[in-house]
Each structure stands twice: as structure tokens, then as C-alpha cells.
Amino acid sequence: MDDIQKAFVDRLGEHGITIDEKQLHQFEMYYEILVDWNEKMNLTGITEREQVYTKHFYDSITLAFYVDMTQIGNLADIGSGAGFPGIPLKICFPHVKLTIVDSLNKRINFLKHVVDTIGLTGVELIHGRAEEVARKQGYRDGFDLVTARAVARMAVLNEFCLPFTKVGGRFAAMKGSDPTEEVKEAARSLKELRGALNKVHSFSLPVEESGRHIVVIDKKGATPSKYPRKAGTASKTPIV
């Protein structure tokens, strides 16, 4: 274990999350695949190893500081891109069944390679638009926890993600900048989609101290039949 890995393990340990040698090896393989594939396709602007461990891996796992992952049976990661936060959370919590939805097939192919190479099981990777997948049986109102990291504004995200969230489950939006205005703007969409704001958690990443926010929303009732609307509608005309 080198200094970068030790700092990563220690920081997780401060929040009660322990990982073994196998899991640490999975993170390292993930990093190597990410950098290799990034030369062929645009997955991330962050490739320096220490930065990946902090700004992608650790940042993804911060969700587990505020949601008890031991109580989560299945997780949907919407618009996951290069696999954040879903894959790091799955490595740390292997019991969780992970479903990733992404609209770009080349990213799904990358994630398939990651999952196969690092040896993850219980992962479903879906190429499709969130608005279409959320209407399918087994996905609609079907997940204990749904998340999205830096995908869109809250009024849009609510329509992408709350239809996947089961009644009594949670949707957690992972944000960089302060989402106070977004949350206010999204009040109507929350009500329409049967969500209720639980809490906004604010913290800083280690070392560089950049701000992070996690907006936790409780799902109070089944998704109304008219939602989500046709693909592309939420982005153009959000419920505000």
C-alpha cells in the first residue's frame, strides 16, 4: 500500500468504512482502466492518480457518510458517466445490487469492461434514456436508493430520478456548488413527483477543501402516471 492508497483508506476509516486488500486492488485496477480508456474516449478531465482517488473515488463514497448503505439492497445510478458514484460504492458495499443507466453506449461498454475486469457481480448496466427506462416494470418505483452526480439542476434531476425511487426510499443528488437556489426552484417538481426534502449535507473534500453538497430526498408516494415525460422534455421544460 503506497501513500495515496493509505490516505484513501485512512479517510474512509474516519467515517467507519473499512476496505480490504481485494477492494483496494479493485480501486487500483479501476484507476488504470479509467486512464487507459480515457486516451480513446472522453471519460474524465481528472487523470492524475491522487486526484482520481480524492475527486472521484472518495467523493463518490461520501454518499455513504450520510446514507446507511448497510440498509440499502439496491441502488440506481442515473447518468453515471465513468461510473461515479455507483462503482466506488459497489466496491465498498458488495452486497448492494447496482443498476447504472447511461444514454451513451460507449460509456456502458467502458463500464462493462470495468465490471468484468475488476470482478464485480450484481451489476446491471443499461444503455438508455432515464425517462424511458423509468417506465419499465422492475425499475419504476423500484430502488431503495437512487443517485446522480453532477448531472443536471434539481428540477430536472427530480424527474430523472424520483420515478426510479421506491416509496419509502431515497434519492440523493450529489452536487458541487451550493444547491440552495436549485432546491428552491425544484419545490414544485418535488411535490409533483411525490418527493420531500430530507436534508442538504455540506462538506469539503480533503486536501483542496473544495465544497460538496448532497441533497437527500425522501420518496413519499408512487410516481404519478404522467411522469417521467417524453425523453428530452424535462431538460427543455423543467417543472418549476
N, C-alpha and C positions, 0 to 999 in steps of 0.2 A: 504493500500500500504506500503510495507516494504522498507528498504533502497536499496536493489538490484533493485526492480521494479522502485523506484523513480529515481535512477541514470539512468536506461534504458530509462524511459520516458523523463527525462531532456535532455539526449544526443540526442535523436531523435528530441526533440523540438528545439534544437540549429540549426537543419537543416530544420526547418519548417514542421516537420512531427508530427502530434498530434494523439494520440490514446486514446480511451475512456475506461471505466471500463470493458465493454464487451470484447474489443480487448485484454486488459491486462489479463483478465481471460482466454482467448483463449491461450495466450502465456504460462500462468502458467500450464494449462491443457496439452499443448503440451510438456512442460518440463517433467511433471510427467509421461506421456505415454512413452516418449523417454527413461527415466531412467528405467522404468518398463520393457519395451521390450528389452532394452539393456542387461538385465540379461539373456535373452533367445537367442538373436542373436546379432552379432557384428554390431552395427549401428554407434557408435562413441567411440573414446577414451576419449572424454571430457564429464564428467557427473556431475562435481561439479556445483552447481546451478548458482553461479555468473559467472563462466566461460562459461556456456551454453548461458546465456543471452548476454555475450560480444562476444564470439568467434563463436557462431552460429547465434543467433537471430540478434544482432546488425550488425555483419559482413554481414549477408545476405541482410539487409536493406540498407547498404551503396550504393548499386547499384542505389537506388532512389535519392542519393545525386547528381548523375551525369546524370541520365536519368529522364526526366519528366514523372512520372508514370501516371499523370492525362491525358496524351495524348496516353496512351497505352491501347488498347482494349483487346488484347490477348497476352499471354506470354507462351513460351515453355521453360521448364527447362529440359535440357538433362543430363541424368546420375545423377539424383537428390540425390541418396542415401537415407539419412534420411529426405529428404525434403528441403534441403538448396540449393539455396536461395528461391525456389518457395513458400513454405508455409508461411514463415515470411512475404514475400512481399504480398501475398494474404491476410493475416490477416490485414496488414496495408492499403491495397488498395482493398477493397472488390469488386469494380466494375470490376476488371481485371479478364478475363476468363483465368484460368490456366490449362495448359496441362503439365503433367510430364511424361517423358519417362524414364524407367529404365529396364535394362536387367535381373534383379533378381526379381523373382515373390514374394519372401518372403518380399522384401522391399516394393513392391507395396501393399502387404497385410497389412503391417505396416501403410503405408500412407493412405490406405482406412480406417483403424481404427481411425487414427488421424482426417481425414476429417469428418467422421461421428460423432465422439465423440465431437469435438470442434465446430461442426455446420457450416462448410463451404459449400457454394453452388457455382456452376460454376467451378468445378474442374473435369478434366478428367485425369485418371491415366492409363497409357498404359504400359503393360509388353511387351517389345520387344527391338530389336536392333535398334539404331537410324538410321543406314543405310537402314533398311527395312521400318521403319515407314515413313521416309522422302520421300519415293517413292509413298506413298498413297495420293490419292486425298483428299484435305481438310487440309493436313499437309504440303505438298510440297509448298514452297514459300508462306506460309500462315500466318505467325506470325509477328506482329508489333515489338516484342522484343523476342529474343532467348538468353538464358544464360546457362552457365555451370560453376560450381565452383570446381576448383582443380581436373579436370577430366583427362586431358592429355596435351601434348605440343600443341602449337598453330597450327602447320602444320597439326596435326591430328584433333584437335578441329574444325578447319575451315570446314573440310569435314563432320564432325558430325553435325555441327550446321547451317552453311550457307544455306544448302538446305531447312531448315525449315523457313528461314527468308524471308519475302516478299520484293519485290523490293521497296526501299524507307524505309524499316525497318532497325533494328539494331541488331547486335549480340554483346553481352558483355561477355567477358571471365573474370572470377574473379580469380585472382592469388595471391599467397603469395609472393614468391621471385620475384625480378626484372625480367620482361619478355623481356628485350631488345634483348637478343640473340635469343629467341624464335620468336620474331616478325620479326627479320631479316631473320631467317631461313624459315619463313612462307610466304615470299613475293610471291613466285611462286604460292602457293596454294590459296592465296588471289586473285591473278589475275585470275587463272583458275576458281575459284568459284564465280567470279563477286563481290568480296568484296573490300573495300578500307578502309585503316586505318583512323579512325577519330581522336582518341586521346588515349593516355595512361594516366590514372589518378593514382597518387600515394598518399598514405596517411598512417597514422598509427592508429591502434586500440587504444581506450582509455586504461588507466592504464598501461598496459605492453608495449605499444608502438611498437608492432610487425608490420612490414611493410606489406602493402597490395597494390595491383595494379589491376585496371580494364581496360582491353583493349577493347575499343569501335570500332566496325567495321560497316561501312555503306554498305548495300546491293545495288549494282548498276544495276544489271541485273538479269534476270531469270537464275536459275540453269541449266547449260548445261546437256543434257540428260544422259551423261555417269556417272554423279555423283549423289549421292554417289556411290562408287564402292561396290562390294560384302562385306558383313559383315566380319570384321577382316582385310580387305586389308589395310585400312588407317593406322592402328596401325603398321602393318608389313612393309609396303612400303609407307610412307607418301609422299605427293607431295612436293618435295624440289629440 
